[in-house]
Amino acid sequence: MKSHQTTIVDIARTLNLSKSTVSRALTGHPNVKAKTRDRVLELAGQLDYQRNQLAISLLTNRTQTIGIMVPEFLSPFFPKVIIGAQQVLAEAGYNVVICHANESYETEVANTKLLLASRVDGILVSHTKETRNFDHFKIFERKGIPVVLFNRVVDELEVSKVAVDDYEGAYRAVEHLIKTGRRRIAHLAGPDSLMNSRYRLNGYRDALTHYEIQIDPALIISYDLTLDKANIYVNHLLNLPQPPDALFAINDPTAIEALKVIKNRGLRVPDDIAIVGFSDDPVSALVEPGLTTVAQPVDEIGQQAARLLLNQLTAEDERPEPELVVLPTRLIVRGSTRPGTVG
């Protein structure tokens, strides 16, 4: 026997109200008296009424749904950003669809098609390391669907963006290594397709230049962010005729992999080689020695991105001009660079 699903008509008949009054009460329309709205919502709860979101979206041309696109879930960074964004969006009455690209450009393009078909009201995006063509995001712009980039941002899209000061964070990290006596500082950089990789590399270079330390190209390696490659390149650096006495890594997973390689080779951290990471992943405080790292305000990245998107969605007249929010970083010094250990 087919069960009966409660409808607006059922609620209207029970309360002796018009269907339009019930509909307005359920959607929070301001022209409904508070007492009437409370009666409608109370009965809807008792009868387990489920709103027909499809019908509402056809009426309002809104689905109250936001897409969040991230490149990977291997590190805690993106889940924490999503939590921050989802908190703000939920408070504003929006649902969230999360798409994971697994660092694949093709998957990212497929995800954009899925979100377009789902008629999302807007998207928050951090692109993959493979992405060099951004036409699939420009489709959203042409359709009037707002896009906000976070963490991995690009100049090719004229949209609102949230990033951290990658240059300043890298500069301070390398400056810290120099002030503890290091002179041969290696850098395991990310792919040049990522703007934050380029900014961190520039911060590394400028810190060395400022302190009159010659930049050695042999100590700079850009790689694809896979840990097996990090393992190979750390071993390569340690096998150089003049190995580095410090390493600045593009992120914490790379730095922690380097820490494992160095210890497995019988070397001491930080006495033989100091290490600095970037992002302050939770595990960075748990490894031995603790990892010195550049902390990012991860929750705030997600919250700011969501707020920028809501600004676009709630604008009454013309859509606001794109905004750029750059958040500060903070150097956290732990045992992997303990000062005063280099003679």
N, C-alpha and C positions, 0 to 999 in steps of 0.2 A: 504493500500500500504506500503510495507516494505521500510524504509528509508535506504539510502546508507551510510555506514560507511567508512570514509576516510581511505585509506591504504597507505602503503609506495609506492606502484605502482602508485597511483594517484599523489602523490607528485613528484615522479621521472618523470612521463610523463609531468607534468605541467612545471617543471624546466629543462626538457631535461637532466636529470642526470641518472646515473645508480642506480639500487636499492641498491647495496652495498654501494655506496657513501651516499645515503640518510640514510641508516641504521646506518652507522658509524657517520654521523652528529647528528642523533637523540640520540645516546648513548654516545656522547662526545669523540669519538675516536680522538686521537691527530694527526693522519695523514690526517685530513680533513682541508682544508684552512679555515681560520676564515670567510672570505667573503662568501664562500659556506655554511658553517654551519649557519651563520646568515640568509641567504636566506631560507634555509630549515626550520629553527625554526620559522621564521616569517610566512611562508606559513602554516606550521603545526598548528600554533596558529589560523590563519584565518579560517582554515578548521576544527577546533576542533578535530584534530587528537588525538587519544588515543593509547598509546603504548600497544602492546600485551605483557603484562608482563609474561604470561605463555611461550610464544615463546622465549622471552629473557632469562628466567630462564633456559629453556631447553638448550639454546645455551651456557650460561655462567656457568651453575650449581649453580647459585645464584638467590635468590628471592628478595634480597634487603629488607628483612623483619626480624625484631627482635622480639622475644617474651619476654614479661615482666610478671613475675609471682609474685603475691603478696598474702598474707594470709588474709587480711581484708581491708575494707574501712571505718570502724567505726571511726577511728581517722584521722586527716588531714595528718599524717606522710607519709603514702604510696602514696597518690595522689601527694604530693609535691615532693617526690623522683621521681615519674614517670615523672613529668613535667621537672625536671632537666635532666633526662636521655633522654627524647624525644627531648629536645632542641639540645643536642649534636648529637644524631642520625640523626635527620632531616637535620642538617647542612651537614652531611656526605652522605646524599641521601638515608637514610633508612626509611622504614615504620615500624610501631610498632603495634603489636597485644598484647592486655592486657588481662591477665587471672586472675580472682579473685577466690580464693579457699574457702573463707568463713571459714577459720581455719579448713578445713576438709582434712584429708590425702587422702581419696578416690577421692575427687574432684581434688586435686592437681595431683594425678596420671592420672586422666582422661584428665586434661589440658595438661600434657606432651605428651600424645598420640595425642591430637589435634594439638599441635605445631609440632610434628614430621610429621604428615600427611600433614601439611601445608608447610613443607620443609623450616622452618625458618633457617636463616643463623647462629643464635646464640640466647642465652637466658640470661636474667638477672633474678635472683631468690632470693626471700626471702621466706623461707619455712614455713609451718604451725606449730602450737604448737603441733599438733598430730604426726608430722613426726619424726620417729625414724629409718626408713629404707630408704636409699637413692638410691636404685637400679634404680629407674625410671629416675634419673638424670645421672647415670653412662652410660645409653644407649646413651645419647648425646655424652659423651666422646668417647665411642667406635666408633661412627659414624663420629668422627672428627668435631662435632659441638661444638664450644666453649661455656662454661658456666661461668658466673661470679655471685658469691653470694654477697648479700649486706644485711647489718643490722643483719639478722639472718644467721650466718655463722656456718660451721661445719668442723671438722677435717677430716671427712670421705671422703670428695671430694677434690682431689688435683687440685684445680682450683683457679683462681684469686678471691680475696675477698676484699670487702670494709666494714669496720666497724668503729665504734667510740670507744674511750677509755672508755668503760663502767666501768671498775674497778676504774680508776682515778676519773671519774665523780661521782660515788657512794661514794668513799672515801671522796672527798671534800664536798659533800652534808652532810654526817654524821658529818664530822669535823666541819662544820658550825653550825650544831645543838648543838654539844658539846660546842663550843665556846660561844653560847648564853645561856649556863647554863643547857642544858638538860642532863639527865642522864638515864632515862628509855625510850630508843628510840626503837620503834617497826619498823618492816620492813614487808610490804606486798610485797612478792616476786612473780615473775612469775614462771611458771612450769619449772622443772629442765631439761626438754627436750630442752630448749632454752639456748644456750651458753651465750647470753647477760644477761639472768637472773642469771646465775651462777656467772658471773663476777661481777655483781652489788651486789650480796649477799656477795661475797668475799670482795669487797670494804667496805661494811657495817661492816662486822666482823672485818676486819683489822683496821679500824678507831677506833672502840671501844677498841680493844686490845691495840693499840698504846697509847690511852689516859687512859689506865688502868681502863676501865669500864667493869665489868663482863658481858659476853654474856648470856642472859636469853632466852633459847629456847622457852619459852612461848610467847615471843614477836616477834617471827619469824613465819610467815605463808606463805607458797607457795600456790598459787591458779591458777585457769584456765583462768584468765583475763576477766571473765564475770562480769559485774557490779553488778548483783544481789548477786553474791558470795562476792564481795568486801563489799557490804552493810552488809551482815551477819558477815563477819570477823571483820569489824571495830566495830560493836556493841559488838562482843565477846571481843575484846581488851579493850573496855571501861568498860565492866562488870567485868574485872579482879579485884581481891582484891586490887592489886596495879596497876592501869591502867597506860599506858604510858604517858609521858609528851611531846612526839614527835613521829612523824610517817614519815618514809622515804618510799615512794611508788615506785613501779616498773615503773610506767608511770604516765603521767598527768591525763588521765581519771580516774585511780584509786584514785589519790590524790584528784581530784575534787569531786568524789563520797564520799570520806572520809570527806571532808569539809562539804558537805551537811548533812551527818549523824551527825557529831559533832554539827553543829549549830542547827539541829532539836532537839537535846537532851539538848539544853539550855546551852551548853558549849561555851567558847569563844576561838577563834583562833586569835593570838597565845598564849594568856594569860594562858589558861588551857592546850592546846596542840598545838604544832607547827607542820607544815606539809611541806614536800618537795616532789616535783614530779620529773619527768624525761621526757624530750623531748621538753619542751617549746611550747606546742600547742598554737595556737592563743588565745583560750578562757582562758588560764591560766592568762593572763594579765587583763581579763575582770571580773573575779569573785571577790567577796568581802569577805575577803581581797584578794589582788592579790597573786597568788601562786608563792612561791619560787620554782625554778625548775632548772634542768640541761639542758641547751640548746645544741642541736645537729645541726651541719651544714647540714640540710636536703637536700637542693638543691645540695650541693657539693657531698653528698653521691651518688645521681643519676648521676651527671655529671662524677664523677670519675669511677663509675661502667661502664658507657657507653664508656668512653675512654679506659678502660682496655679491654673491649670487642672488640672495634675497633682495638686495638693493635694486638689482636689475629687474627682478620679477614684480616688485611692488611699486615701481615708478608709475605715477599717475599719467604723466605726459610723455615726453620723449625719453628714451632709455638713457640713463646717465653715461657720461664718458667713462671709458675704462680706467680703472685705478690700479696702481702698483703698490703693494704693501711689502716692505722689506723688514723682516724681524731680526733682532740682534741675536748673536750667539754668545756662548760663555765657555771659557776654557776651564775644564775640571782636571786638576793635577792629581794623579795617583802614582802608584809605585813604579809604573813602566818608564817614568822619566825622573825618578827621584833626584832632586838637585844635589850637587856636591859629590857625585860618585865618579866623576871623570877627572883624571889627573892632568 
